[in-house]
């Protein structure tokens, strides 16, 4: 029996160490079917999202959902540490049968926790038990150093992501939309080209962070009407329109931005274990497409509305919208429209004029969907 418990304890320690290595140390996408971290998020987020759907106020709902990202990190570190302590306790209990200080498994668990947390647990007369204590204390120090070093890197990635989302507010509105961005920036082809280049780099940086740290996807933006997924979709929409209606250098840059933004959308959904999920809602109706053509036509000589054909935009949309729908449904983040809504306003205007907070929250459509099912 003790040999079996020792095997279980060693297996638990190895599994947890491999998971910590893949989730924190390995700065690339970790491949493999079984991931404790993946199981943790797939188990806890649906519970949190279900509760969030039932909160009436959009602002309170976004505040509640925004707690999950930071809280999940703390819980993940706690479960990692608890699992390692439990694993070492099983090994210690099975290897110290002659140790008078180990009257029960709870004594072994206490000694394991004290060793891991480096608070000391008294002398252990058994020789092999002492080596277990040394190994666990060293691992506890390493785990603490890993946590201390990991959090600043993680929050730097979050800060870089949110910086560019905030910059999009004055250029494409809140929530951002392709129609609004082209309407404001379409008259300046060089500036639009530079911005598309900057957003190509942002999408590449986002892709790298999402693959290395998938839990970053659960961190929500500072404003309730903004999200990283909404910004990414708006940039993908915009680059698709510019790619189809521009010429020369601007067309080439728009194609590169579209490719990178689409890549980020698809891989972000895959790393979270999501399959494409078209929601059946046409974001670009014939009427909205007509409005888009008018916006493109008003963009002086930078864009040519005659080059913008319905079948081309449908083909490009089909290559990424189902992945965006899957992300939005999973994260409770609404996909932005192609044409800005009448009640939308830039966040900087609302702050400066001290107007009421915007009524739209990125999770509002999913709350309304829950109400419809309840009815």
N, C-alpha and C positions, 0 to 999 in steps of 0.2 A: 504493500500500500504506500509506504513512504517513497519507494522508488518511483511509483506512478506519479505521486505528487511532485517529486523533484523534476520529473520529465515535463509535467504540465507547467511548473514554474519556469523552467528554462525556455520552454516554447513561448510562453507569454512574454518573457523578457526579450527574446529575439524578435518576435512579431512587433512589439512596441518600439524597439530600437530601430528596426527597419522602417517602420511607419514614420517615426520622428525624422530619420535621415531623408526619406523621400519628401516629406512635407516641408522641412525647414532647410536642411543642408543642401540637398540636390537642387540646383538652380536650373532645372529643366523639367519637362513633363515626365512624370513617373508613369511608366506603363506597367500594367498588372491588373488582374481581375479583383484581387482582395486588397482593400485598403481600409484600415480602421478609420482614418480621417474621413474618407468618402462615406463610409457607413454612418459615422457620427453626424455629418451634415444632412445626409438623406433621411435620417431618423428624427432629428430635432427641428429642422427648418419647417417641414409641413405642419408640425404642431404650432409653431410660432405664427406661421402664415394663416392658419385657420382662425386663430384668435384675432389676428390683425384684421381679417376680412370683416369681422363683426363689429369693429369700432366705427361709430358713425362719423365722427369728425375726421376730416382728411389730415389735419395738422397733428392731432393726437395719434392717428393711425401711423403716420410716417415717423413720428417720434418713437412709438412703440416698436415698429419694424426696424428702425435705426439702431435700437439697442442690441439687436441680435448679433450683428457683426462683431463688435468688441466683446460682448458677453460670450460668444461662441469660442473666441480665442482663449479667454480665461478658463472656460470649462474644458476646452481641449487640453490645455496644459495641465489642468487638475486631473483629468482622467488618465493622461499619460503618466503623471507622477504616481497616481493611485495604483495604476496597473503595474508599474515597476516595483512599487513597494509590496504589492500582493505577490508578484512573482518571486521576489527575493525572500519573502516570508515563507512561501512554499518550499523553496530550496533550503532555507535555513532550518525549517521544521523537520524536513526529511533527513538532513545531514547532521543533526545535533541530537540524536536520540539519547546519548549519554550525558548531555549537558544538563546539569541540575537546575540551571536558571530557566530552562524552557519547560515549564510545567504544562503548557497547553499551546495550541496554535496561536492564541491571542497574545501570549508572551512573545512568540516568534514574530508576530505582526508588529508588536510594539518595538521590538529591537530593530526590525527592518525599517520602520518609519523613522526611528531615531537616528539610525545610521544614514539613511538616504537624506534626511534633512540636516545631517551633520550637527545634531545637538548632543550626541553621545548617549550611550545606553549602558554604561558600566563595562566592566571587564568580562570577557567571555572565555572561560577556561578551555573549551574545545579548540584545538589547533585549526581545524578546517573552518570552523565558524568564524575565527578571527580573519581568515582570508576573505570570507564572504563579506564581513563587515568592512574591510578595507576596500574591496571592489565596489560595494554599494555606495560607500561614502565618496569614492572618487567619481562614480557615475552621477551621484547627486550634485556634486560641484560642477561637473560638466553640463548637466541638464540646466542648472541655474544660469551658468554662463551663456548657454545657448539661448535661453529665453531672453536674457538681458540684451544679447547682441541681435536677436531676431526682430524684436519689436520696433526698434528705430528704423531698420531697413524696410519693414512692412509699412510703417506709417509714412515713410518718405515716398514710397510708391503710391500710396493713397493720396498724399499731398500733390504729387505731380499730376495725377489723374484729375483731381478736382480743380487745379489751377486752370487747365485748358477748358474745362466745362464752364467755369466762371467767365472766361474770356469770350465764350460763345454767346453769352447773354446779350451783349450790346450788338452783336453781329447777326444773330438769328432769332432773337426773342427767347422767352421762357414760357412754355417749353419750346425748344428750337424746332424749326421747320425748314425744309429745303426752299419752299417758296419765299419765305421771309429772308433767308440768307442771300438768295439771288437778287431779290428786290433791293436789298440794301447794298450789296457788294458787286452786282453784275455790271454796273457802269464803270468799274475800275478793273480791267482785265489783268493788269500786272499785280495789283493788290490781291485780287481773287486767286491768281496763280500762286502767290506767296503763301496765302492762307491755306490753300489746298496742300501745298508742300508741308506746312507746319502740321496740318491734321494727318497727313500720311505718317509723319514721324510719331505723332501722338498715338495713332492706331497701332503702329509697330511696338511702341513702348507698352501700350495696354496689352497687346498680345503676349509679349514677353512676361509681363507681370501676372497675367491670368493663368498662363501655363505653369509658371513657377509657384504661384500662390493663389490657387483657385478660390480660397476663402475670401479674397479681396472682392469678389463679385457680390458678396452679401453686405458690404459696407455701402450705405446709401449716402447720397449727396447732402450738402448742407441745407439747400433749399428744397422745399417739398415739391416744387414743380420741375425739378431737374433730376436727371439720373445719367449715369455713365452709359447705360444702354440706349437711352433716348438720344444722347449726343452722338453716339456712334451710328445709330440709324439715320439721323438727320444728315450727317456727313456722307454716309453711303448714298442716300437719296440725292443729295446735292451733286456729288461727284458723278453720279449716273447721268443726271440732267446735263451737266456741263460737258461730259464726255460725248454725249450724243449731239450737242448743239454748238460746240466750239470747234476751232481749227488750230492747227499748228501747235505751238508750245503749250497753250492752255489746254488743249485737248489731250495732249500727251500727259500732262501733269494730272488731269482729272482721271485719266485711265489708271495711272499708278495709284492714286489715292483710293479709287474705287476698289482696286484689287486688294490693297492692304486692309481697308475697312471691312470688306467682305470676308477676308481671311480671318480677321479678328472676331467677327460675329460668329462664323462657323466654328472656329476652334474654341471660343468661349462656351458655346453650347455643348460641344463634345466633351470638354474637360469636366463639365458638370454632369455628364451622363445623360444629356437630353437629346431626343430625336426631333427631327423637323416636325413642326406642328402648325400647319396653316389654320388660322382661326375662322376662315370663311368670310371675313370682313374686308371689303375692297377699300383700301386706304386712298386709292386714286381713281375715283369715279370719273365717268366721262365729263361731268361738269367741272370737277376739280382739275382734270387734265386740260380743259379749256382755259381755266384760270392760270395754270402753269404756263401754257403757251403765250398768254398775254404778258405774264411777268418776264418770260424769256425775250419776247419781242421788244419790250421796253428797255432791255439792257443794252441799248445803243448798238454799237458794232461788235461788242464782245461776244455775243451769242446770236445764233441764227435760228429762229423758231421754225423755219422751213425744214431744217434738218431733223427736227424733233418729231419722230413718228411713233404712233401708239404701239405698234408691234415690237419696236425696239425697246421701249421702256418696259413693256410687259415681260420681255425676255430677260432683261437685267433684274427686274424685281423678283422674278421666279427663282433666281439664283441665290437669294439671301433672305427674303421676307419670312419664309417658313422657319428659319433658324431664329430670326428676331422674335417671331411669335412665341416660339418655345421658351426663349429666355424671358420674355415679358410675362408669360403665364407662370413660370416657375418662380421668378423673383418679385412678382406683383409690381412690375414697372411697365406703364403704358407705353406703347409705341407712338411716337409723335406723328401728327398729321403732316401731309404734304403742304397744306395751306393753313396758315395760322388761324386760330379761332378768334372770334370777335372779342371775347372777354379776356384774351391773353394780354399780358403787359410785361415789359422788361422788369426784372427785379430791381435794377438800379433806379428806375423811375418810381417804383412803388416806395422804395426806401426814402428817396429824396423828397417826395411829395407827401409822405406820411399818409398814404392812402390805405384803405383796408387791405389785408393780406389777400393774395389771389385765392380764388375758390378752388382752383384745380390742384389736385395732388396726383402724383404719378400712380398711386394705387387706387384712385377713385373708380376707374372702370371695373376693377375686380370686386370692389365693395358693392357696386350696383348689380353686378352679376350674382353675387351671393344673395342680395335682397330679392332678385327675381326668382331664384331657386326656392327661397324660403316661402315666397308668396304662392 
